[in-house]
């Protein structure tokens, strides 16, 4: 009798804590499928790089496992998603859009770094079998959704910004001291506003 009670207690303890551990890797999300215009609220299972408790963009690289409020799960392929917003463990939102809504090529989901009237900057993620790890691809796109520049390393992307700013020595000078994506986006905004 003691063994049965002990076994049932262990079973209940492990099932409760394993469920709690599994729920910690799900983050609140809302998404829109290409086939429907409705916003669906759910939780998306995080695919962490080093831990599943910290949000990672790897979550949007492959099929995403969604869980509704009843605990039912479904797999959603990324090529079926028009928009998704995921709120991470620090309550920060991460928004991704179908690349075909932003430029001509199908590249899965992209993150908006800067969108202006004449020029846009997007970031995509690539996990090719031939390359080690995940690579970030940067896209500069004109107002007609044509890709002006597409680069993988950020240093090459900076070189393309230099080319873009060729008639703006003031922006080329500021580009030398720019370090973060935000600083580069601010320069792109100045360039974009001058085109009007």
DAJOZI-V320199 format. One record per run of one state. SS is the DSSP state (~ for helix, > for strand, _ for the rest). FROM is the first residue (numbers start at 1). TO is the last residue. If there is no record, write none. Layout:
ss=SS from=FROM to=TO
ss=SS from=FROM to=TO
This chain:
ss=_ from=1 to=1
ss=~ from=2 to=23
ss=_ from=24 to=25
ss=> from=26 to=33
ss=_ from=34 to=38
ss=> from=39 to=45
ss=_ from=46 to=56
ss=~ from=57 to=60
ss=_ from=61 to=63
ss=> from=64 to=67
ss=_ from=68 to=72
ss=> from=73 to=76
ss=_ from=77 to=77
ss=~ from=78 to=80
ss=> from=81 to=87
ss=_ from=88 to=92
ss=> from=93 to=98
ss=~ from=99 to=102
ss=_ from=103 to=108
ss=> from=109 to=115
ss=_ from=116 to=118
ss=> from=119 to=126
ss=_ from=127 to=134
ss=> from=135 to=142
ss=_ from=143 to=146
ss=> from=147 to=151
ss=_ from=152 to=153
ss=~ from=154 to=164
ss=_ from=165 to=168
ss=~ from=169 to=177
ss=_ from=178 to=180
ss=~ from=181 to=194
ss=_ from=195 to=196
